[in-house]
């Protein structure tokens, strides 16, 4: 199974958490649609079917990430 880069997972988790807070304050259609998009992407990226499982899987994958991972740097 392909695994997302830890930086991608961290970004998705951060976006989801921010959108969840925004949704609690402002339940606009735009915020809800963006939250749905991030939820879908997290589920696909982690191979899960619901956001709770996706967040657990993403955080689990982050826990094993190397602190000195330089795979995003160009040569």
C-alpha positions as CSV (number, residue, x, y, z in Angstrom):
1,X,0.0,0.0,0.0
2,X,1.2,3.5,-0.8
3,X,1.7,5.8,2.1
4,X,1.5,9.5,2.1
5,X,4.5,11.6,3.1
6,X,4.3,12.7,6.7
7,X,4.2,16.4,5.7
8,X,1.1,15.7,3.6
9,X,-0.6,13.9,6.5
10,X,0.3,16.7,8.9
11,X,-1.1,19.3,6.6
12,X,-4.4,17.4,6.1
13,X,-4.8,16.9,9.9
14,X,-4.1,20.6,10.5
15,X,-6.6,21.6,7.8
16,X,-9.3,19.2,9.2
17,X,-8.8,20.5,12.8
18,X,-9.0,24.1,11.6
19,X,-12.1,23.5,9.5
20,X,-13.8,21.7,12.3
21,X,-13.3,24.7,14.5
22,X,-14.5,27.0,11.8
23,X,-17.5,24.8,11.2
24,X,-18.4,25.1,14.9
25,X,-18.3,28.9,14.6
26,X,-19.6,29.4,11.1
27,X,-21.5,26.5,9.5
28,X,-21.4,28.0,6.0
29,X,-21.7,25.9,2.9
30,X,-18.2,26.8,1.9
31,X,-16.6,25.6,5.1
32,X,-18.7,22.4,5.1
33,X,-17.7,21.6,1.5
34,X,-14.0,22.2,2.2
35,X,-14.3,20.0,5.4
36,X,-16.0,17.3,3.3
37,X,-13.1,17.5,0.8
38,X,-10.4,17.3,3.4
39,X,-12.3,14.4,5.1
40,X,-12.5,12.5,1.8
41,X,-8.8,13.1,1.1
42,X,-7.8,11.9,4.6
43,X,-9.8,8.8,4.2
44,X,-8.4,8.0,0.8
45,X,-4.9,8.8,1.9
46,X,-5.1,6.5,4.9
47,X,-7.2,3.7,3.3
48,X,-10.1,4.2,5.8
49,X,-13.8,4.9,5.5
50,X,-14.5,7.4,8.2
51,X,-12.8,10.4,9.6
52,X,-12.2,9.0,13.1
53,X,-10.3,6.1,11.6
54,X,-8.5,8.3,9.2
55,X,-7.3,10.6,11.9
56,X,-6.1,7.6,14.0
57,X,-4.3,6.1,11.0
58,X,-2.7,9.4,10.0
59,X,-1.5,10.1,13.5
60,X,-0.1,6.6,13.7
61,X,1.8,7.0,10.5
62,X,3.2,10.3,11.8
63,X,4.4,8.7,14.9
64,X,6.8,6.5,12.9
65,X,8.1,9.4,10.8
66,X,11.8,10.2,11.0
67,X,12.6,13.6,12.3
68,X,15.4,14.0,9.8
69,X,13.3,13.0,6.8
70,X,14.6,15.0,3.8
71,X,12.7,13.3,1.0
72,X,10.9,16.6,0.1
73,X,14.2,18.4,-0.4
74,X,15.6,18.7,-3.9
75,X,19.0,17.4,-4.8
